[in-house]
Amino acid sequence: MSIVINNIDFMYRNKRALADLSCTLAPGFNVLLGPNGAGKSTLLNLLTAQRPMQRGNIHFDGVDIQKTPRQIMQQLGVVFQQTTLDLDLSVFQNLTYFGALHGIKARVVLERITPVLTQLGLIERLHDTVRDLNEGHRRRVEIARCMIHQPRYLLLDEATVGLDVDSRKLIIEHIRLLAQQQAMTILWTTHLLDEVQEDDPLYILNHGQLIAQGKCEALLSEHQQDSVFDLYRWLTQPQGLV
Ligand SMILES: Nc1ncnc2c1ncn2[C@@H]1O[C@H](COP(=O)(O)OP(=O)(O)OP(=O)(O)O)[C@@H](O)[C@H]1O
């Protein structure tokens, strides 16, 4: 259930967003770390077939996304930076609509989302209109939604950005639990260094290049740094400035 990314290049007109990017994401919780503009969303767009591949390829468990995008998309759960919920529908209506798109009956959707929404403290808001929820609660609905079709892969693009501390903690803890309990391959993209734990597999992207990859603790020791913050600064800033 790994995701293998081979020699990806991506250009927007004459702006290079990704340069010869290769890595393998194994089952579990993987962190893609990079500053604004590093190329994280571009990579997510390629992983979800939102943009055509220009060079390189991506295989999900051996299957090329360019050849069978629809088959891969059925196995993908995605949370983008911008909400894609219908604000005028209730939480339940949004979730059953998504379920219907995947051929899943409302009763089954309810069975699947009840434990997730309960864990995320949102079950009592099930019949509220999404417009009435704050940003953190909307993001929790999106987390519940991306699990309805029981995907094998979960891709989250800065899922906690702009949220209050409690929402951030709740969401990341929930996703980490999923990685532990279910055999899913999860890619968590962020520029928030405090979201990284020492045993996380870490992929650091800067100016479109993967400048480091490996277990966080191994990278700390390899580069003789004491914290993720120091490591990140060491790797991303010209040494003269450190
Ligand atoms: N539609 C576009 N047209 C032109 N350039 C783009 C476009 N989208 C992104 N870029 C550029 O490509 C580079 C990578 O952008 P991308 O959005 O993938 O980075 P990111 O790491 O996701 O940043 P952020 O954390 O701000 O979302 C940046 O230099 C950005 O300005």
The ligand as an ORCA input file, in Angstrom:
! r2SCAN-3c Opt
* xyz 0 1
  N      -1.434     28.277    -10.595
  C      -0.169     28.676    -10.450
  N       0.428     29.447    -11.392
  C       1.713     29.846    -11.270
  N       2.504     29.535    -10.227
  C       1.967     28.784     -9.254
  C       0.618     28.322     -9.308
  N       0.361     27.581     -8.199
  C       1.500     27.605     -7.473
  N       2.449     28.313     -8.105
  C       3.834     28.531     -7.644
  O       4.454     27.267     -7.536
  C       5.233     27.182     -6.348
  C       4.736     26.057     -5.463
  O       3.431     26.408     -4.994
  P       2.564     25.447     -4.060
  O       1.222     26.098     -3.874
  O       2.596     24.063     -4.607
  O       3.397     25.512     -2.702
  P       2.918     25.138     -1.217
  O       4.095     24.501     -0.558
  O       1.669     24.350     -1.253
  O       2.644     26.550     -0.571
  P       1.506     26.946      0.521
  O       1.981     26.387      1.813
  O       1.553     28.432      0.455
  O       0.228     26.372      0.038
  C       5.152     28.570     -5.691
  O       6.268     29.313     -6.101
  C       3.870     29.139     -6.256
  O       3.952     30.555     -6.331
*
